[in-house]
Amino acid sequence: MRHAPIKPALFQRNRERLRRLLLPNSLVVVNANDLLPTNADGLLPMVPNSDLFYLTGIEQEETILVMAPDATDERQREILFLRRPNPQLETWEGHKLTREEAQALSGIEEIRWLDEFPTVFHQLMCEVEHVYLNSNEHRRAVIEVQTRDARFIRQCQERYPLHSYHRLARLMHALRVVKSREEIDLIKKACRITRQGFLRAARKIRPGLKEMEIEAEFAHEFTRQGARFAYPPIIAAGRNSCVLHYIRNDAVCRKGEVVLLDVGACYANYNADLTRTLPVNGRFTRRQRQVYEAVLRVQRAMIRACVPGTLHKDWQKQAEALIQEELLRLGLLKPRDIRRQDPRNPALKRYFMHGLGHPLGLDVHDVGFMSEPFAPGWVLTVEPGIYIPEEGFGVRLENDVLVTEKEPVDLMADIPIEPDEIEELMSAARRTRSR
């Protein structure tokens, strides 16, 4: 692993929190993600299963966690199953975890090899009444490929149809949305690495540079610090800044344009999510600054609104009301547009068509119940934007915010965002290059 070791106490506490939510005489099974194929004999890089990592700290393929808190045999109450290491596997794929290493990472004492799983699982299924199985229940997920979890669910229900089956995801969502101190520290680390990547990239931006060259600056900084991209980076110059999920990153940045950077680092599987909009030549035009300052005012207000008890839908409505005021001030909307609008498709959606923010953690769009009010320990992105295709540019600004019992904590407060700060950062870089 590239990141620094994480103390196993974090994962032990996470498992204990889950145990408290289980019905008596229950069994929990959590699988690693599949290794996904590309073409020929190619495979995509391993993406750890977020729930498995949350509960164990293990990132190795084919791993299975089994929890049966009321099992008769105490050794079967918490078991981690791993691929059995052997010299041939090590030659082709590299080192695999030993029992001792898995114990040290997870805090789980009972480590067994995968070939023992069928026997142990059958023994436990003959004892338990309730079975918690996992699935990806994110409301925005598009699931077209059958997962390891889905295959396992089908096999279990075919072989043991009379058990009482439950959705583990409902419990995991409730647990994961509230971040512990250790998790917040890891998110802060991802934010610090993101900041350093942003400063490095911002100092390089100039007319004639390709979007991909800016991406490379982030990649350099993230990689050297043991991090990776949290998601495909968006480096969008000119009209591309109006494309919400633009990832081609192959255009040339031109004088007079803005370039929108939506980039975050992932460190120890915890994510940051940053957006900044910069003038390619180092100075905002008058119009660009007007729009930029409008978006910044909304962002500042909505960061202050990240307080316990707030409902996501009300937070979104408040942001849209502020955006509407700014659009009127900018001349993009007229009062008659508001009077004549369809309430189901308000006029402001032409210029601000996405959500204000989302939970952040082990997933960029992290799990959690958005029908429930914000609570201390939630980490949210705050990312208003105004996009004006007819004028050839859009502005989005995004920071990551921790909800606390008192006032919200902006985890990206030290990353330049004021327009004067941005221009000074880029101006200083130009002076350095000209020497």
C-alpha positions as CSV (number, residue, x, y, z in Angstrom):
1,M,0.0,0.0,0.0
2,R,1.2,3.5,-0.8
3,H,-0.4,5.2,2.2
4,A,0.9,5.2,5.8
5,P,-0.4,2.4,8.0
6,I,-3.7,3.0,9.7
7,K,-4.1,1.8,13.3
8,P,-6.4,-1.2,13.5
9,A,-8.4,0.3,16.3
10,L,-10.3,2.3,13.7
11,F,-11.6,-0.9,12.0
12,Q,-12.2,-2.6,15.3
13,R,-14.5,0.2,16.4
14,N,-16.2,0.2,13.0
15,R,-17.0,-3.5,13.4
16,E,-18.2,-3.0,17.0
17,R,-20.6,-0.2,15.8
18,L,-22.0,-2.6,13.2
19,R,-22.4,-5.4,15.7
20,R,-24.6,-3.2,17.8
21,L,-27.0,-2.8,14.9
22,L,-27.4,-6.5,14.1
23,L,-30.4,-8.7,15.1
24,P,-29.6,-11.6,17.5
25,N,-28.3,-14.7,15.9
26,S,-27.0,-13.0,12.8
27,L,-24.4,-13.5,10.1
28,V,-22.7,-10.8,8.0
29,V,-20.7,-11.5,4.9
30,V,-18.8,-8.7,3.0
31,N,-16.9,-9.5,-0.2
32,A,-14.1,-7.7,-2.0
33,N,-14.8,-6.2,-5.3
34,D,-14.1,-8.1,-8.5
35,L,-11.1,-7.4,-10.6
36,L,-12.7,-6.1,-13.8
37,P,-11.5,-7.1,-17.3
38,T,-10.6,-4.7,-20.1
39,N,-9.6,-6.3,-23.4
40,A,-7.6,-9.4,-24.3
41,D,-6.2,-10.5,-20.9
42,G,-6.1,-7.0,-19.4
43,L,-7.5,-6.0,-16.0
44,L,-8.5,-2.7,-14.5
45,P,-6.6,-1.7,-11.3
46,M,-8.0,-3.0,-8.1
47,V,-10.7,-0.8,-6.5
48,P,-11.1,-1.8,-2.8
49,N,-14.7,-2.4,-1.7
50,S,-15.5,0.6,0.5
51,D,-17.5,-1.4,3.1
52,L,-14.9,-4.1,3.4
53,F,-12.1,-1.5,3.9
54,Y,-14.3,0.4,6.4
55,L,-14.6,-2.8,8.5
56,T,-11.1,-4.3,8.0
57,G,-8.6,-2.0,6.4
58,I,-7.9,-4.8,3.9
59,E,-7.4,-3.9,0.2
60,Q,-6.6,-7.3,-1.3
61,E,-8.7,-9.0,-4.0
62,E,-11.0,-12.0,-3.1
63,T,-11.0,-11.2,0.6
64,I,-14.2,-12.1,2.6
65,L,-15.2,-10.8,6.0
66,V,-17.5,-13.0,8.1
67,M,-19.1,-11.7,11.3
68,A,-21.3,-14.0,13.5
69,P,-21.3,-12.4,16.9
70,D,-23.5,-15.1,18.5
71,A,-21.7,-18.1,17.0
72,T,-21.2,-21.1,19.4
73,D,-17.5,-21.4,18.5
74,E,-15.9,-18.1,19.6
75,R,-13.3,-18.4,16.8
76,Q,-16.1,-18.2,14.2
77,R,-17.5,-14.9,15.5
78,E,-15.1,-12.8,13.4
79,I,-13.1,-14.3,10.5
80,L,-11.2,-12.9,7.6
81,F,-10.7,-15.1,4.6
82,L,-7.7,-14.4,2.3
83,R,-6.1,-15.9,-0.8
84,R,-3.6,-18.5,0.2
85,P,-0.1,-17.2,-0.7
86,N,2.2,-19.4,-2.7
87,P,5.5,-18.9,-4.6
88,Q,3.8,-19.0,-8.1
89,L,1.3,-16.4,-7.1
90,E,4.0,-14.2,-5.7
91,T,6.1,-14.5,-8.9
92,W,3.2,-13.3,-11.1
93,E,1.3,-10.9,-8.9
94,G,3.6,-10.0,-6.1
95,H,3.3,-10.2,-2.3
96,K,0.0,-11.4,-0.8
97,L,-1.0,-10.8,2.9
98,T,0.2,-13.3,5.5
99,R,-2.0,-14.2,8.4
100,E,0.2,-12.0,10.7
101,E,0.0,-9.0,8.3
102,A,-3.8,-9.3,8.0
103,Q,-4.1,-9.5,11.8
104,A,-2.0,-6.3,12.2
105,L,-4.0,-4.4,9.6
106,S,-7.5,-5.4,10.7
107,G,-7.3,-6.3,14.3
108,I,-9.0,-9.6,13.5
109,E,-7.4,-12.6,15.2
110,E,-9.0,-15.4,13.2
111,I,-7.4,-15.3,9.7
112,R,-8.2,-18.3,7.3
113,W,-7.6,-19.1,3.7
114,L,-10.3,-18.9,1.1
115,D,-10.5,-22.7,0.5
116,E,-11.8,-23.0,4.1
117,F,-14.7,-20.6,3.5
118,P,-17.4,-23.0,2.1
119,T,-17.1,-25.3,5.1
120,V,-17.1,-22.6,7.7
121,F,-19.9,-20.7,6.0
122,H,-22.1,-23.8,5.9
123,Q,-21.5,-24.4,9.6
124,L,-22.5,-20.9,10.4
125,M,-25.6,-20.9,8.2
126,C,-26.8,-24.0,10.1
127,E,-26.7,-21.9,13.3
128,V,-27.9,-18.5,12.4
129,E,-31.3,-17.1,11.6
130,H,-30.6,-13.7,10.1
131,V,-28.2,-13.1,7.2
132,Y,-27.0,-9.7,6.2
133,L,-25.6,-9.5,2.7
134,N,-24.2,-6.5,0.9
135,S,-25.1,-4.7,-2.3
136,N,-24.4,-1.3,-3.9
137,E,-27.5,0.7,-3.1
138,H,-26.3,4.2,-4.1
139,R,-29.3,6.0,-5.6
140,R,-27.2,7.3,-8.5
141,A,-25.5,3.9,-9.3
142,V,-25.9,2.5,-12.8
143,I,-25.4,-1.3,-12.3
144,E,-25.0,-3.2,-15.6
145,V,-22.3,-5.7,-14.6
146,Q,-23.1,-8.4,-12.1
147,T,-21.0,-8.0,-9.0
148,R,-19.3,-10.5,-6.7
149,D,-21.9,-9.5,-4.0
150,A,-24.8,-10.1,-6.4
151,R,-23.5,-13.6,-7.4
152,F,-23.0,-14.4,-3.7
153,I,-26.6,-13.3,-2.8
154,R,-28.0,-15.5,-5.5
155,Q,-26.0,-18.5,-4.5
156,C,-27.0,-18.1,-0.8
157,Q,-30.7,-17.7,-1.4
158,E,-30.7,-20.7,-3.8
159,R,-29.0,-23.0,-1.3
160,Y,-30.5,-21.6,1.9
161,P,-33.9,-20.2,0.9
162,L,-35.5,-20.3,4.4
163,H,-33.2,-17.9,6.2
164,S,-34.2,-14.3,7.0
165,Y,-32.2,-12.1,4.6
166,H,-31.4,-8.4,5.3
167,R,-29.8,-5.5,3.5
168,L,-26.4,-4.7,5.0
169,A,-26.2,-1.5,3.0
170,R,-28.9,0.1,5.1
171,L,-26.7,-0.3,8.2
172,M,-23.5,0.7,6.4
173,H,-25.0,3.9,5.1
174,A,-26.0,4.9,8.6
175,L,-22.5,4.2,10.0
176,R,-20.3,5.5,7.2
177,V,-22.0,8.9,6.8
178,V,-20.8,10.0,10.3
179,K,-17.0,10.2,10.2
180,S,-14.8,9.4,13.1
181,R,-11.8,11.5,14.1
182,E,-9.4,9.2,12.3
183,E,-11.5,9.3,9.1
184,I,-11.6,13.1,9.3
185,D,-7.8,13.2,9.6
186,L,-7.5,11.0,6.4
187,I,-9.9,13.3,4.5
188,K,-7.8,16.3,5.7
189,K,-4.7,14.6,4.4
190,A,-6.4,14.1,1.0
191,C,-7.4,17.8,1.1
192,R,-3.8,18.8,1.8
193,I,-2.5,16.8,-1.1
194,T,-5.2,18.2,-3.3
195,R,-4.1,21.7,-2.3
196,Q,-0.5,21.0,-3.2
197,G,-1.6,19.6,-6.6
198,F,-3.7,22.7,-7.2
199,L,-0.9,25.1,-6.4
200,R,1.5,23.2,-8.6
201,A,-1.0,23.2,-11.5
202,A,-2.2,26.8,-11.1
203,R,1.4,28.1,-11.4
204,K,1.7,26.3,-14.8
205,I,-1.4,27.5,-16.4
206,R,-0.9,29.9,-19.4
207,P,-2.2,30.3,-22.9
208,G,-1.2,27.5,-25.3
209,L,-1.1,24.9,-22.6
210,K,-3.2,21.8,-23.2
211,E,-5.7,20.6,-20.6
212,M,-3.9,17.3,-20.3
213,E,-0.7,19.1,-19.3
214,I,-2.5,20.6,-16.3
215,E,-3.8,17.1,-15.4
216,A,-0.2,15.9,-15.5
217,E,0.8,18.4,-12.8
218,F,-1.9,17.0,-10.5
219,A,-0.8,13.5,-11.3
220,H,2.8,14.2,-10.5
221,E,1.9,15.7,-7.1
222,F,-0.6,13.1,-6.1
223,T,1.6,10.1,-7.1
224,R,4.7,11.4,-5.3
225,Q,2.6,11.7,-2.1
226,G,1.2,8.2,-2.2
227,A,-2.2,9.3,-3.5
228,R,-4.2,8.9,-6.7
229,F,-7.0,10.7,-8.4
230,A,-10.3,10.4,-6.5
231,Y,-12.2,10.4,-9.8
232,P,-11.3,11.2,-13.5
233,P,-10.1,14.8,-13.3
234,I,-12.1,17.5,-15.1
235,I,-9.7,20.1,-16.7
236,A,-12.1,22.2,-18.8
237,A,-11.1,25.3,-20.7
238,G,-13.3,27.7,-22.5
239,R,-16.7,26.3,-23.5
240,N,-15.7,23.0,-22.0
241,S,-16.2,24.5,-18.6
242,C,-19.9,24.3,-19.2
243,V,-19.8,20.5,-19.6
244,L,-20.4,19.2,-16.1
245,H,-18.5,15.8,-16.4
246,Y,-16.0,16.8,-19.1
247,I,-13.0,14.4,-19.0
248,R,-11.5,14.5,-22.4
249,N,-8.9,17.1,-21.2
250,D,-7.4,17.4,-24.7
251,A,-8.2,21.0,-25.7
252,V,-5.8,24.0,-25.7
253,C,-6.2,26.7,-23.1
254,R,-6.5,30.1,-24.9
255,K,-6.1,33.7,-23.8
256,G,-9.3,35.2,-22.5
257,E,-10.8,31.9,-21.4
258,V,-11.3,30.4,-18.0
259,V,-10.2,26.8,-17.1
260,L,-12.3,24.9,-14.6
261,L,-10.4,22.4,-12.5
262,D,-12.5,19.7,-10.7
263,V,-9.9,17.5,-9.2
264,G,-9.4,15.6,-5.9
265,A,-6.8,13.3,-4.3
266,C,-7.6,10.0,-2.8
267,Y,-5.4,9.0,0.1
268,A,-5.8,5.7,2.0
269,N,-9.1,5.3,0.1
270,Y,-10.5,8.6,1.6
271,N,-11.3,11.3,-0.9
272,A,-11.1,15.0,-1.4
273,D,-13.2,16.9,-4.0
274,L,-12.1,20.4,-5.2
275,T,-13.2,22.8,-7.9
276,R,-11.6,26.1,-8.9
277,T,-12.1,28.2,-12.0
278,L,-9.0,30.2,-13.1
279,P,-8.4,32.7,-15.9
280,V,-6.0,31.2,-18.5
281,N,-4.0,34.4,-18.9
282,G,-3.9,35.1,-15.2
283,R,-6.5,38.0,-15.1
284,F,-10.3,37.6,-15.1
285,T,-12.2,39.7,-17.5
286,R,-14.8,42.0,-16.0
287,R,-17.6,39.7,-16.9
288,Q,-15.8,36.6,-15.7
289,R,-15.1,38.2,-12.3
290,Q,-18.8,39.2,-12.0
291,V,-19.9,35.6,-12.5
292,Y,-17.1,34.3,-10.3
293,E,-17.9,36.6,-7.4
294,A,-21.6,35.7,-7.7
295,V,-20.8,32.0,-7.4
296,L,-18.4,32.7,-4.5
297,R,-21.1,34.6,-2.6
298,V,-23.5,31.6,-2.9
299,Q,-20.8,29.2,-1.8
300,R,-19.9,31.2,1.3
301,A,-23.5,31.4,2.3
302,M,-24.1,27.7,1.8
303,I,-21.0,26.7,3.7
304,R,-22.4,28.6,6.6
305,A,-25.6,26.7,6.2
306,C,-23.9,23.3,6.8
307,V,-25.3,22.9,10.3
308,P,-26.9,20.0,12.2
309,G,-30.7,19.7,11.5
310,T,-30.6,21.0,8.0
311,L,-32.3,18.8,5.4
312,H,-30.5,18.3,2.1
313,K,-33.6,19.3,0.0
314,D,-34.0,22.6,2.0
315,W,-30.3,23.3,1.6
316,Q,-30.6,22.8,-2.2
317,K,-33.6,25.1,-2.3
318,Q,-31.8,27.8,-0.4
319,A,-28.9,27.6,-2.8
320,E,-31.2,27.8,-5.8
321,A,-32.9,30.9,-4.4
322,L,-29.5,32.6,-4.0
323,I,-28.4,31.6,-7.5
324,Q,-31.7,33.0,-8.8
325,E,-30.9,36.4,-7.2
326,E,-27.4,36.3,-8.7
327,L,-28.7,35.5,-12.1
328,L,-31.1,38.4,-12.0
329,R,-28.3,40.7,-10.9
330,L,-26.1,39.4,-13.8
331,G,-28.8,40.0,-16.3
332,L,-29.1,36.3,-17.2
333,L,-32.7,36.2,-16.0
334,K,-35.4,38.8,-16.1
335,P,-38.3,39.1,-13.6
336,R,-40.7,37.9,-16.3
337,D,-38.7,34.7,-16.6
338,I,-39.4,34.0,-13.0
339,R,-43.1,34.9,-13.3
340,R,-43.6,32.6,-16.3
341,Q,-41.5,29.7,-15.2
342,D,-42.7,26.1,-14.8
343,P,-42.3,25.4,-11.0
344,R,-41.1,21.9,-11.9
345,N,-38.4,23.3,-14.2
346,P,-37.4,26.7,-12.8
347,A,-35.7,29.2,-15.0
348,L,-32.5,29.1,-13.0
349,K,-31.9,25.5,-14.1
350,R,-30.7,26.8,-17.4
351,Y,-27.6,28.1,-15.7
352,F,-27.4,25.9,-12.5
353,M,-28.7,22.4,-13.2
354,H,-26.9,20.2,-10.6
355,G,-27.0,19.5,-6.9
356,L,-25.3,21.8,-4.5
357,G,-23.2,19.0,-2.9
358,H,-23.0,15.5,-1.6
359,P,-21.5,13.4,1.2
360,L,-17.8,12.7,0.9
361,G,-15.6,9.9,2.4
362,L,-14.6,6.5,1.2
363,D,-16.6,7.2,-1.9
364,V,-16.6,10.6,-3.7
365,H,-20.4,10.5,-3.8
366,D,-20.4,8.8,-0.4
367,V,-23.3,6.8,1.1
368,G,-25.8,8.2,3.5
369,F,-29.5,8.9,3.7
370,M,-30.1,12.4,2.2
371,S,-33.7,12.3,3.6
372,E,-32.2,12.7,7.1
373,P,-30.9,16.0,8.6
374,F,-27.2,16.9,8.6
375,A,-25.5,15.7,11.7
376,P,-22.1,16.3,13.3
377,G,-19.4,14.2,11.6
378,W,-20.9,14.5,8.1
379,V,-18.5,15.7,5.4
380,L,-20.2,17.5,2.5
381,T,-19.0,19.1,-0.7
382,V,-20.4,22.6,-1.4
383,E,-20.2,23.3,-5.1
384,P,-22.5,26.0,-6.7
385,G,-21.9,27.0,-10.3
386,I,-23.2,29.2,-13.0
387,Y,-22.7,28.0,-16.6
388,I,-23.2,30.3,-19.6
389,P,-22.6,28.4,-22.9
390,E,-23.7,31.5,-24.9
391,E,-20.8,33.4,-23.4
392,G,-18.3,30.6,-23.7
393,F,-17.6,29.9,-20.0
394,G,-18.8,28.5,-16.7
395,V,-17.7,29.0,-13.1
396,R,-17.9,26.3,-10.4
397,L,-16.3,26.5,-6.9
398,E,-16.2,23.6,-4.5
399,N,-14.9,23.1,-1.0
400,D,-15.2,20.2,1.4
401,V,-16.9,21.0,4.7
402,L,-17.2,19.2,8.0
403,V,-20.5,19.5,9.9
404,T,-19.9,20.0,13.7
405,E,-22.0,20.7,16.7
406,K,-20.9,24.3,16.5
407,E,-20.0,26.0,13.2
408,P,-19.0,24.2,10.0
409,V,-15.3,23.6,9.3
410,D,-14.1,24.4,5.8
411,L,-11.5,21.7,5.1
412,M,-10.2,23.6,2.1
413,A,-10.1,27.1,3.7
414,D,-6.4,27.3,2.9
415,I,-6.8,26.8,-0.8
416,P,-6.9,30.1,-2.7
417,I,-10.4,31.0,-3.9
418,E,-10.8,34.8,-3.7
419,P,-10.4,36.2,-7.3
420,D,-7.6,38.5,-6.1
421,E,-5.8,35.5,-4.5
422,I,-6.1,33.5,-7.7
423,E,-4.7,36.4,-9.9
424,E,-1.8,37.0,-7.5
425,L,-1.0,33.2,-7.4
426,M,-0.9,33.2,-11.2
427,S,0.9,36.5,-11.5
428,A,3.7,35.4,-9.1
429,A,4.1,32.2,-11.2
430,R,4.5,34.4,-14.4
431,R,7.1,36.5,-12.7
432,T,9.0,33.4,-11.7
433,R,8.9,32.0,-15.2
434,S,10.1,35.3,-16.8
435,R,13.3,35.4,-14.7
